[in-house]
């Protein structure tokens, strides 16, 4: 796995979610990017139960990525993360006296994967409760694992199909005490998706529901 950047892309003026996604697909294909299947990233939210009176409720996010189908990631709000096997969801059911599933809070990004030279691009429709909430774009530069060595190249490539919507350096890299020269991993990618999902939960339903 290389260095990834996950961002939310605004809708094209006067266009729906699906129409904007189609525009992005066309731009990638004009660059000679080749479609290579589909992808899915999802996130379930759990509330910790039994907190002391007056204490804020702790949240646990359980995330799945089709790129790593045999494992999932559990991220505690403001705390550590845990990489577990795919049966972790079954364990969460058994822990229902400690963690309650937040019904209706599941967020999912689903769409197409494209390959262009050393880049892997994923354009997804972000949905919550079957309603369109936005568009995610993930760009991975596969040959490199050090953000500081390839960010300028990634930024230049993203500009070729995102135009002025290119994102800033992901905060997950910028806030690391060791700086930009620490190898990236899958936790960094999923942390970026979690930040994006947290934003879209607060947004209104957009036109162009895709499910």
BALOBA-1460 file (C-alpha; in Angstrom, 3 decimals):
// residues 211
<rec num="1" residu="x" x="0.000" y="0.000" z="0.000"/>
<rec num="2" residu="x" x="1.275" y="3.458" z="-0.912"/>
<rec num="3" residu="x" x="0.452" y="7.011" z="0.164"/>
<rec num="4" residu="x" x="-3.235" y="7.907" z="-0.078"/>
<rec num="5" residu="x" x="-5.251" y="11.099" z="-0.087"/>
<rec num="6" residu="x" x="-9.011" y="10.972" z="0.540"/>
<rec num="7" residu="x" x="-11.130" y="14.053" z="-0.111"/>
<rec num="8" residu="x" x="-14.688" y="15.184" z="-0.692"/>
<rec num="9" residu="x" x="-15.471" y="16.639" z="-4.110"/>
<rec num="10" residu="x" x="-18.200" y="19.294" z="-4.500"/>
<rec num="11" residu="x" x="-21.037" y="18.748" z="-6.945"/>
<rec num="12" residu="x" x="-20.646" y="20.262" z="-10.396"/>
<rec num="13" residu="x" x="-22.926" y="23.270" z="-10.813"/>
<rec num="14" residu="x" x="-26.480" y="22.174" z="-11.532"/>
<rec num="15" residu="x" x="-25.536" y="18.478" z="-11.427"/>
<rec num="16" residu="x" x="-26.570" y="15.592" z="-9.185"/>
<rec num="17" residu="x" x="-24.213" y="13.241" z="-7.346"/>
<rec num="18" residu="x" x="-24.309" y="10.628" z="-10.105"/>
<rec num="19" residu="x" x="-23.901" y="13.202" z="-12.874"/>
<rec num="20" residu="x" x="-20.835" y="14.657" z="-11.139"/>
<rec num="21" residu="x" x="-19.382" y="11.163" z="-10.712"/>
<rec num="22" residu="x" x="-19.925" y="10.511" z="-14.425"/>
<rec num="23" residu="x" x="-18.009" y="13.717" z="-15.217"/>
<rec num="24" residu="x" x="-15.084" y="12.560" z="-13.049"/>
<rec num="25" residu="x" x="-15.109" y="9.134" z="-14.729"/>
<rec num="26" residu="x" x="-14.982" y="10.788" z="-18.141"/>
<rec num="27" residu="x" x="-12.033" y="12.984" z="-17.120"/>
<rec num="28" residu="x" x="-10.122" y="9.944" z="-15.851"/>
<rec num="29" residu="x" x="-10.839" y="8.008" z="-19.032"/>
<rec num="30" residu="x" x="-9.633" y="10.976" z="-21.093"/>
<rec num="31" residu="x" x="-6.335" y="10.638" z="-19.214"/>
<rec num="32" residu="x" x="-6.292" y="6.970" z="-20.355"/>
<rec num="33" residu="x" x="-7.035" y="5.650" z="-16.866"/>
<rec num="34" residu="x" x="-8.376" y="2.083" z="-16.958"/>
<rec num="35" residu="x" x="-11.318" y="0.926" z="-14.856"/>
<rec num="36" residu="x" x="-10.395" y="-1.984" z="-12.559"/>
<rec num="37" residu="x" x="-13.502" y="-3.108" z="-10.725"/>
<rec num="38" residu="x" x="-15.328" y="-1.535" z="-7.795"/>
<rec num="39" residu="x" x="-14.675" y="-0.679" z="-4.153"/>
<rec num="40" residu="x" x="-16.585" y="-0.155" z="-0.915"/>
<rec num="41" residu="x" x="-15.641" y="1.545" z="2.357"/>
<rec num="42" residu="x" x="-18.168" y="1.633" z="5.202"/>
<rec num="43" residu="x" x="-18.358" y="2.794" z="8.790"/>
<rec num="44" residu="x" x="-20.619" y="1.672" z="11.653"/>
<rec num="45" residu="x" x="-20.873" y="3.800" z="14.802"/>
<rec num="46" residu="x" x="-21.211" y="2.381" z="18.319"/>
<rec num="47" residu="x" x="-21.929" y="4.224" z="21.573"/>
<rec num="48" residu="x" x="-20.183" y="3.044" z="24.716"/>
<rec num="49" residu="x" x="-22.703" y="2.298" z="27.478"/>
<rec num="50" residu="x" x="-22.333" y="2.513" z="31.230"/>
<rec num="51" residu="x" x="-20.401" y="5.795" z="31.302"/>
<rec num="52" residu="x" x="-20.202" y="7.627" z="34.599"/>
<rec num="53" residu="x" x="-22.872" y="10.268" z="35.073"/>
<rec num="54" residu="x" x="-21.983" y="13.527" z="33.379"/>
<rec num="55" residu="x" x="-19.257" y="11.968" z="31.244"/>
<rec num="56" residu="x" x="-19.516" y="12.340" z="27.437"/>
<rec num="57" residu="x" x="-20.402" y="9.167" z="25.549"/>
<rec num="58" residu="x" x="-17.417" y="7.486" z="23.944"/>
<rec num="59" residu="x" x="-17.786" y="6.476" z="20.303"/>
<rec num="60" residu="x" x="-16.300" y="3.472" z="18.534"/>
<rec num="61" residu="x" x="-16.141" y="3.352" z="14.739"/>
<rec num="62" residu="x" x="-15.882" y="-0.028" z="12.996"/>
<rec num="63" residu="x" x="-14.759" y="0.334" z="9.384"/>
<rec num="64" residu="x" x="-14.429" y="-2.049" z="6.440"/>
<rec num="65" residu="x" x="-12.530" y="-1.626" z="3.189"/>
<rec num="66" residu="x" x="-12.972" y="-3.936" z="0.194"/>
<rec num="67" residu="x" x="-9.223" y="-3.617" z="-0.455"/>
<rec num="68" residu="x" x="-8.637" y="-5.566" z="2.784"/>
<rec num="69" residu="x" x="-11.635" y="-7.947" z="2.887"/>
<rec num="70" residu="x" x="-10.296" y="-10.215" z="5.637"/>
<rec num="71" residu="x" x="-9.843" y="-7.460" z="8.209"/>
<rec num="72" residu="x" x="-11.558" y="-4.400" z="9.622"/>
<rec num="73" residu="x" x="-10.516" y="-1.405" z="11.665"/>
<rec num="74" residu="x" x="-11.921" y="-0.261" z="15.007"/>
<rec num="75" residu="x" x="-11.146" y="3.359" z="15.857"/>
<rec num="76" residu="x" x="-11.950" y="4.774" z="19.273"/>
<rec num="77" residu="x" x="-12.882" y="8.436" z="19.364"/>
<rec num="78" residu="x" x="-9.792" y="10.311" z="20.495"/>
<rec num="79" residu="x" x="-8.032" y="7.057" z="21.265"/>
<rec num="80" residu="x" x="-6.251" y="4.039" z="19.832"/>
<rec num="81" residu="x" x="-7.206" y="1.970" z="16.806"/>
<rec num="82" residu="x" x="-7.391" y="-1.784" z="16.472"/>
<rec num="83" residu="x" x="-6.942" y="-3.932" z="13.379"/>
<rec num="84" residu="x" x="-9.069" y="-7.068" z="13.644"/>
<rec num="85" residu="x" x="-10.318" y="-9.884" z="11.435"/>
<rec num="86" residu="x" x="-13.611" y="-9.760" z="9.586"/>
<rec num="87" residu="x" x="-15.525" y="-11.465" z="12.408"/>
<rec num="88" residu="x" x="-15.141" y="-8.422" z="14.642"/>
<rec num="89" residu="x" x="-18.739" y="-7.429" z="13.831"/>
<rec num="90" residu="x" x="-19.924" y="-10.667" z="15.448"/>
<rec num="91" residu="x" x="-17.923" y="-9.805" z="18.550"/>
<rec num="92" residu="x" x="-19.582" y="-6.376" z="18.690"/>
<rec num="93" residu="x" x="-22.999" y="-8.072" z="18.834"/>
<rec num="94" residu="x" x="-21.819" y="-10.053" z="21.852"/>
<rec num="95" residu="x" x="-20.570" y="-6.827" z="23.440"/>
<rec num="96" residu="x" x="-23.941" y="-5.079" z="23.081"/>
<rec num="97" residu="x" x="-24.107" y="-4.557" z="26.840"/>
<rec num="98" residu="x" x="-21.015" y="-2.341" z="26.463"/>
<rec num="99" residu="x" x="-21.430" y="-0.902" z="22.938"/>
<rec num="100" residu="x" x="-24.760" y="-0.033" z="21.316"/>
<rec num="101" residu="x" x="-25.010" y="0.276" z="17.536"/>
<rec num="102" residu="x" x="-26.108" y="3.771" z="16.504"/>
<rec num="103" residu="x" x="-28.963" y="2.846" z="14.176"/>
<rec num="104" residu="x" x="-29.182" y="4.855" z="10.980"/>
<rec num="105" residu="x" x="-25.612" y="6.156" z="11.296"/>
<rec num="106" residu="x" x="-23.918" y="3.751" z="8.874"/>
<rec num="107" residu="x" x="-22.065" y="5.649" z="6.151"/>
<rec num="108" residu="x" x="-20.751" y="4.049" z="2.990"/>
<rec num="109" residu="x" x="-18.688" y="5.072" z="-0.016"/>
<rec num="110" residu="x" x="-19.143" y="2.844" z="-3.049"/>
<rec num="111" residu="x" x="-17.911" y="3.268" z="-6.597"/>
<rec num="112" residu="x" x="-15.337" y="2.481" z="-9.278"/>
<rec num="113" residu="x" x="-11.576" y="1.917" z="-9.159"/>
<rec num="114" residu="x" x="-9.301" y="3.268" z="-11.880"/>
<rec num="115" residu="x" x="-5.617" y="2.657" z="-12.570"/>
<rec num="116" residu="x" x="-3.432" y="5.280" z="-14.203"/>
<rec num="117" residu="x" x="0.277" y="4.394" z="-14.351"/>
<rec num="118" residu="x" x="1.376" y="4.244" z="-10.687"/>
<rec num="119" residu="x" x="-1.841" y="5.809" z="-9.369"/>
<rec num="120" residu="x" x="-4.955" y="4.045" z="-8.083"/>
<rec num="121" residu="x" x="-8.057" y="6.262" z="-8.085"/>
<rec num="122" residu="x" x="-11.399" y="5.497" z="-6.421"/>
<rec num="123" residu="x" x="-14.462" y="7.658" z="-7.026"/>
<rec num="124" residu="x" x="-17.367" y="6.858" z="-4.729"/>
<rec num="125" residu="x" x="-20.879" y="8.014" z="-3.915"/>
<rec num="126" residu="x" x="-21.172" y="8.567" z="-0.161"/>
<rec num="127" residu="x" x="-24.535" y="7.439" z="1.189"/>
<rec num="128" residu="x" x="-26.215" y="7.361" z="4.586"/>
<rec num="129" residu="x" x="-29.560" y="5.628" z="5.124"/>
<rec num="130" residu="x" x="-29.689" y="5.086" z="1.335"/>
<rec num="131" residu="x" x="-29.536" y="8.852" z="0.738"/>
<rec num="132" residu="x" x="-26.778" y="10.539" z="-1.256"/>
<rec num="133" residu="x" x="-24.581" y="12.741" z="0.915"/>
<rec num="134" residu="x" x="-21.590" y="13.513" z="-1.285"/>
<rec num="135" residu="x" x="-18.703" y="12.253" z="-3.405"/>
<rec num="136" residu="x" x="-15.395" y="10.845" z="-2.198"/>
<rec num="137" residu="x" x="-12.184" y="10.578" z="-4.189"/>
<rec num="138" residu="x" x="-9.240" y="8.501" z="-3.006"/>
<rec num="139" residu="x" x="-5.912" y="8.754" z="-4.812"/>
<rec num="140" residu="x" x="-3.106" y="6.349" z="-3.961"/>
<rec num="141" residu="x" x="0.450" y="6.650" z="-5.243"/>
<rec num="142" residu="x" x="1.452" y="3.011" z="-5.067"/>
<rec num="143" residu="x" x="5.294" y="3.020" z="-5.370"/>
<rec num="144" residu="x" x="5.898" y="5.257" z="-2.331"/>
<rec num="145" residu="x" x="5.009" y="5.052" z="1.376"/>
<rec num="146" residu="x" x="6.512" y="8.360" z="2.533"/>
<rec num="147" residu="x" x="4.122" y="11.333" z="2.107"/>
<rec num="148" residu="x" x="6.895" y="13.917" z="2.091"/>
<rec num="149" residu="x" x="8.527" y="12.251" z="-0.915"/>
<rec num="150" residu="x" x="5.494" y="12.210" z="-3.206"/>
<rec num="151" residu="x" x="2.900" y="14.781" z="-2.091"/>
<rec num="152" residu="x" x="3.800" y="17.347" z="-4.764"/>
<rec num="153" residu="x" x="3.519" y="14.672" z="-7.467"/>
<rec num="154" residu="x" x="0.142" y="13.519" z="-6.104"/>
<rec num="155" residu="x" x="-1.107" y="17.093" z="-5.968"/>
<rec num="156" residu="x" x="-0.106" y="17.686" z="-9.589"/>
<rec num="157" residu="x" x="-1.872" y="14.507" z="-10.711"/>
<rec num="158" residu="x" x="-5.065" y="15.300" z="-8.779"/>
<rec num="159" residu="x" x="-5.180" y="18.735" z="-10.375"/>
<rec num="160" residu="x" x="-5.368" y="17.060" z="-13.801"/>
<rec num="161" residu="x" x="-8.899" y="15.779" z="-13.119"/>
<rec num="162" residu="x" x="-10.106" y="17.650" z="-10.007"/>
<rec num="163" residu="x" x="-9.049" y="21.118" z="-11.148"/>
<rec num="164" residu="x" x="-9.436" y="23.746" z="-8.398"/>
<rec num="165" residu="x" x="-11.007" y="21.169" z="-6.045"/>
<rec num="166" residu="x" x="-7.651" y="19.582" z="-5.162"/>
<rec num="167" residu="x" x="-7.325" y="19.050" z="-1.397"/>
<rec num="168" residu="x" x="-4.703" y="20.293" z="1.004"/>
<rec num="169" residu="x" x="-2.234" y="17.904" z="2.600"/>
<rec num="170" residu="x" x="-4.308" y="15.466" z="4.732"/>
<rec num="171" residu="x" x="-4.209" y="16.426" z="8.395"/>
<rec num="172" residu="x" x="-3.416" y="12.826" z="9.359"/>
<rec num="173" residu="x" x="0.049" y="13.383" z="7.855"/>
<rec num="174" residu="x" x="0.517" y="17.020" z="8.838"/>
<rec num="175" residu="x" x="-0.186" y="16.429" z="12.539"/>
<rec num="176" residu="x" x="2.202" y="13.526" z="13.068"/>
<rec num="177" residu="x" x="4.965" y="14.458" z="15.530"/>
<rec num="178" residu="x" x="7.544" y="12.837" z="13.250"/>
<rec num="179" residu="x" x="6.451" y="14.928" z="10.270"/>
<rec num="180" residu="x" x="5.844" y="13.904" z="6.665"/>
<rec num="181" residu="x" x="8.648" y="11.375" z="6.472"/>
<rec num="182" residu="x" x="6.993" y="8.581" z="8.438"/>
<rec num="183" residu="x" x="5.717" y="5.677" z="6.295"/>
<rec num="184" residu="x" x="1.965" y="5.795" z="5.690"/>
<rec num="185" residu="x" x="-0.283" y="2.798" z="6.371"/>
<rec num="186" residu="x" x="-3.905" y="1.672" z="6.039"/>
<rec num="187" residu="x" x="-4.844" y="3.366" z="9.324"/>
<rec num="188" residu="x" x="-4.000" y="6.740" z="7.747"/>
<rec num="189" residu="x" x="-6.332" y="5.971" z="4.833"/>
<rec num="190" residu="x" x="-9.234" y="4.907" z="7.036"/>
<rec num="191" residu="x" x="-8.727" y="7.894" z="9.336"/>
<rec num="192" residu="x" x="-9.204" y="10.149" z="6.306"/>
<rec num="193" residu="x" x="-12.410" y="8.317" z="5.375"/>
<rec num="194" residu="x" x="-13.640" y="8.681" z="8.954"/>
<rec num="195" residu="x" x="-13.052" y="12.446" z="8.828"/>
<rec num="196" residu="x" x="-14.941" y="12.647" z="5.521"/>
<rec num="197" residu="x" x="-17.825" y="10.507" z="6.835"/>
<rec num="198" residu="x" x="-18.086" y="12.692" z="9.950"/>
<rec num="199" residu="x" x="-18.529" y="15.732" z="7.697"/>
<rec num="200" residu="x" x="-21.184" y="14.201" z="5.460"/>
<rec num="201" residu="x" x="-23.250" y="13.035" z="8.452"/>
<rec num="202" residu="x" x="-23.913" y="16.707" z="9.167"/>
<rec num="203" residu="x" x="-24.891" y="17.556" z="5.594"/>
<rec num="204" residu="x" x="-28.337" y="17.606" z="4.092"/>
<rec num="205" residu="x" x="-29.448" y="14.948" z="1.628"/>
<rec num="206" residu="x" x="-28.223" y="15.814" z="-1.863"/>
<rec num="207" residu="x" x="-30.003" y="15.261" z="-5.179"/>
<rec num="208" residu="x" x="-29.090" y="12.102" z="-7.042"/>
<rec num="209" residu="x" x="-29.503" y="9.239" z="-4.566"/>
<rec num="210" residu="x" x="-27.572" y="6.333" z="-6.030"/>
<rec num="211" residu="x" x="-29.120" y="3.359" z="-4.275"/>
